[in-house]
Amino acid sequence: MTKIAVVYYSAYGHTFDLAAAIEKGAQEAGAETRLRKVRDLVPEEVLRSNKGLAHGGEIQKDVKEAVLDDLTWADGIAFGTPTRFGNTTAQLRNFLDQTGPLWAKGALAGKVAAFFTGASTPHGGHETTILTLSTFAYHHGMLIMPMGYTITGSVDPYGPTYISGDGSRAVGEEEKRLAREFGSALARVAQKLAAR
């Protein structure tokens, strides 16, 4: 059975919604999955005092925290993060920065990598965030799977994305559908490569 890990950071829950949709799509394609959030670096008192952050934490409370074994276990990995000024969040970057021992062993070489993100505005850094994340995959010798325009309705060839506005806009059903189909495609590609 193909193994897909979905590793992400989500503050308010939007990226979590995309991550869950990607996981569902991978499962629909017959993959075994692991949905994993990375450790939050925001102080607990800040998380508790911000209504949106508190809500995001609550809806993700049952999601296990990512460990390096989740990456070595998987045939394909979808990495997700909201954009922060056109770049990945410190939380996901912190986790990826811990993969040096895997890099030294070539443990991720040949695995499929895919990316997803969101921002508050239509041109808020979706593409630059995914392109920045892709350099991680290049250094590990991973095979990058973009979304392209192969899924009906795709608007971003790099990977699934969302627009949150001021944070109150929920991830839409169309955005979730695209993420689900992307997860299915990731599972199918990873299965083909794993069979070699």
C-alpha positions as CSV (number, residue, x, y, z in Angstrom):
1,M,0.0,0.0,0.0
2,T,1.3,3.5,-0.9
3,K,2.1,5.6,2.1
4,I,1.4,9.4,2.0
5,A,2.3,11.8,4.8
6,V,0.7,15.3,4.9
7,V,2.9,17.5,7.1
8,Y,1.7,21.1,7.7
9,Y,1.5,24.1,9.9
10,S,-1.8,25.9,10.4
11,A,-2.5,28.8,12.8
12,Y,-6.2,29.5,12.2
13,G,-7.1,26.1,10.7
14,H,-7.3,27.1,7.0
15,T,-4.2,25.1,6.0
16,F,-5.4,22.3,8.2
17,D,-8.6,22.2,6.1
18,L,-6.5,21.8,2.9
19,A,-4.3,19.2,4.6
20,A,-7.3,17.1,5.6
21,A,-8.7,17.3,2.1
22,I,-5.4,16.2,0.6
23,E,-5.3,13.3,3.1
24,K,-8.9,12.3,2.2
25,G,-8.0,12.3,-1.5
26,A,-4.9,10.1,-0.9
27,Q,-7.1,7.7,1.1
28,E,-9.7,7.6,-1.7
29,A,-6.9,6.5,-4.0
30,G,-6.1,3.6,-1.7
31,A,-3.1,5.1,0.2
32,E,-2.3,4.7,3.9
33,T,-1.9,8.2,5.3
34,R,-0.4,10.2,8.2
35,L,-1.8,13.7,8.8
36,R,0.8,15.5,11.0
37,K,1.1,19.1,12.2
38,V,4.4,20.6,13.1
39,R,5.2,22.1,16.5
40,D,3.9,25.6,17.1
41,L,6.5,28.2,18.1
42,V,4.0,30.8,19.3
43,P,4.0,31.3,23.1
44,E,1.0,29.6,24.8
45,E,-0.2,32.9,26.3
46,V,-0.5,34.4,22.8
47,L,-2.3,31.3,21.4
48,R,-4.8,31.5,24.3
49,S,-5.4,35.3,24.0
50,N,-6.1,35.3,20.3
51,K,-9.6,34.0,19.4
52,G,-8.6,32.9,15.9
53,L,-5.4,31.1,17.1
54,A,-7.3,29.5,20.0
55,H,-9.9,28.2,17.5
56,G,-7.2,26.9,15.2
57,G,-5.6,25.0,18.1
58,E,-8.9,23.5,19.2
59,I,-9.8,22.0,15.8
60,Q,-6.4,20.5,15.5
61,K,-6.0,19.2,19.0
62,D,-6.2,15.6,18.0
63,V,-3.7,15.8,15.1
64,K,-0.4,14.2,16.0
65,E,2.8,16.2,15.9
66,A,5.2,15.4,13.0
67,V,8.4,13.6,13.6
68,L,11.2,12.7,11.2
69,D,10.0,9.1,11.0
70,D,6.8,10.3,9.3
71,L,9.0,11.5,6.4
72,T,11.1,8.3,6.1
73,W,7.9,6.2,6.4
74,A,6.2,7.9,3.4
75,D,6.4,7.3,-0.3
76,G,5.0,10.7,-1.0
77,I,4.8,13.8,1.2
78,A,2.6,16.9,0.9
79,F,4.0,19.9,2.8
80,G,1.7,22.8,3.7
81,T,2.0,26.2,5.3
82,P,0.3,29.5,5.2
83,T,2.5,32.1,3.5
84,R,4.3,34.6,5.7
85,F,5.4,37.6,3.6
86,G,5.8,35.3,0.5
87,N,7.7,32.6,2.4
88,T,7.1,29.6,4.6
89,T,6.2,29.9,8.3
90,A,8.9,29.6,10.9
91,Q,7.1,26.6,12.3
92,L,7.4,24.5,9.2
93,R,10.9,25.8,8.4
94,N,12.0,24.8,12.0
95,F,10.8,21.2,11.3
96,L,12.4,21.0,7.9
97,D,15.7,22.4,9.3
98,Q,15.8,19.3,11.6
99,T,16.0,16.9,8.6
100,G,19.8,17.3,8.2
101,P,20.4,13.7,9.4
102,L,18.0,12.4,6.8
103,W,19.8,14.5,4.1
104,A,23.2,13.0,5.2
105,K,21.8,9.5,4.6
106,G,19.8,10.3,1.4
107,A,16.7,9.0,3.3
108,L,14.3,11.2,1.3
109,A,15.9,10.8,-2.2
110,G,13.4,9.6,-4.8
111,K,10.3,10.3,-2.6
112,V,7.6,12.5,-4.1
113,A,7.2,16.0,-2.7
114,A,4.2,18.2,-3.2
115,F,3.2,21.6,-1.6
116,F,0.2,23.6,-0.7
117,T,-0.3,27.0,0.9
118,G,-2.7,29.9,1.5
119,A,-2.6,33.7,2.0
120,S,-5.0,36.5,2.9
121,T,-5.0,38.0,-0.6
122,P,-5.1,36.7,-4.1
123,H,-1.4,37.7,-4.8
124,G,-0.2,37.3,-1.3
125,G,2.7,34.9,-2.0
126,H,1.2,31.6,-2.9
127,E,3.7,30.9,-5.7
128,T,6.8,32.2,-3.9
129,T,6.0,30.2,-0.8
130,I,5.7,27.0,-2.8
131,L,8.8,27.8,-4.9
132,T,10.7,28.5,-1.7
133,L,9.6,25.2,-0.2
134,S,10.7,23.3,-3.3
135,T,14.3,24.1,-2.6
136,F,14.1,21.8,0.4
137,A,13.0,19.0,-1.9
138,Y,15.8,19.7,-4.4
139,H,18.4,19.4,-1.7
140,H,17.0,16.1,-0.5
141,G,16.8,14.7,-4.1
142,M,13.0,14.4,-3.9
143,L,10.8,14.4,-7.0
144,I,8.5,17.4,-7.1
145,M,4.9,16.9,-8.2
146,P,3.1,20.1,-9.1
147,M,-0.6,20.4,-9.6
148,G,-0.2,21.8,-13.1
149,Y,-3.5,22.4,-14.8
150,T,-4.3,18.7,-14.9
151,I,-7.2,19.0,-12.4
152,T,-10.3,20.6,-13.8
153,G,-10.7,24.1,-12.3
154,S,-7.0,24.4,-11.3
155,V,-6.0,28.0,-10.9
156,D,-2.5,27.6,-9.5
157,P,-0.2,25.1,-11.2
158,Y,2.1,24.9,-8.1
159,G,-0.3,23.3,-5.7
160,P,-3.6,23.7,-3.9
161,T,-4.1,27.2,-2.3
162,Y,-6.7,29.2,-0.5
163,I,-7.4,32.8,0.2
164,S,-8.4,33.6,3.8
165,G,-9.1,37.3,3.7
166,D,-9.0,38.8,7.2
167,G,-8.9,35.2,8.5
168,S,-12.7,34.8,8.8
169,R,-13.2,33.3,5.4
170,A,-13.4,29.6,5.5
171,V,-11.7,27.4,2.9
172,G,-14.3,26.9,0.2
173,E,-15.7,23.6,-1.2
174,E,-14.0,24.2,-4.6
175,E,-10.6,24.7,-2.9
176,K,-11.2,21.5,-0.9
177,R,-12.1,19.6,-4.0
178,L,-8.9,20.7,-5.7
179,A,-6.9,19.6,-2.7
180,R,-8.7,16.3,-2.5
181,E,-8.0,15.5,-6.2
182,F,-4.4,16.7,-5.7
183,G,-4.1,14.2,-2.8
184,S,-5.4,11.4,-5.0
185,A,-2.9,12.3,-7.8
186,L,-0.1,12.4,-5.3
187,A,-1.0,8.9,-4.1
188,R,-1.1,7.6,-7.7
189,V,2.2,9.1,-8.6
190,A,3.9,7.8,-5.4
191,Q,2.4,4.4,-6.0
192,K,3.9,4.2,-9.5
193,L,7.3,5.3,-8.3
194,A,7.3,3.0,-5.3
195,A,6.5,0.0,-7.6
196,R,9.8,0.5,-9.5
